[in-house]
Amino acid sequence: MARLQLMFKERRIKDRKLLTGVLPGKLIVQLDGQTSEVIGKPVDVSRNGLGLIISQQLDPGTEVTLQMQDHNVAFQIAWGQRDFGKQDMFRYGLVTLNPEDNVESIFLRTGCLR
């Protein structure tokens, strides 16, 4: 196992924490002048990032907003790819637009962090 770990170096900037699979609000995206809710499953989180699996294909650079009762967090899609474990699903890495937004603490406070 240790040999395999040496072959694949983690490229993430921050450690990721596992989630319960529940979002603390709604994910909203605006495409072609239309605002719609993105239905998906969050998989991991860091201070300024969110890993997400959804069925909708979105381009890197697309802005997504997590709308909660007391606060909104704006993200940008940093990368995306087909999810290797689920057919017709896509996995994305989102990064906050405001570095002051601490996504990990939001998920912890709302009970969405495992």
KAVENDA-V596533 format. One line per field, one symbol per residue. ss: DSSP state (a for helix, b for strand, c for the rest). phi: phi as a letter, one per 20 degrees, with the letter a starting at -180 (. if undefined). burial: 1 if it has 24 or more other C-alpha atoms within 12 Angstrom, else 0. A space follows every 50 residues. Layout:
ss=???
phi=???
burial=???
This chain:
ss=caaaaaacccccccccbbbccccccbbbbbbccbbbbbcbbbbbbbccbb bbbbccccccccbbbbbccccbbbbbbbbbbbcccccccbbbbbbbcccc ccaaaaaaacccbc
phi=.ffffffdefdffdfddfdfndeeadeccdclmdebeeeacfdbbcgcbb ebdceeecegnfecdeecfdadceccfebbbfffdcfmccdcddcffdff fdfgfffffemeef
burial=00000000000000011010111111111000000001111111111111 11110111000111110000001111111110000000011111111000 01110110000110
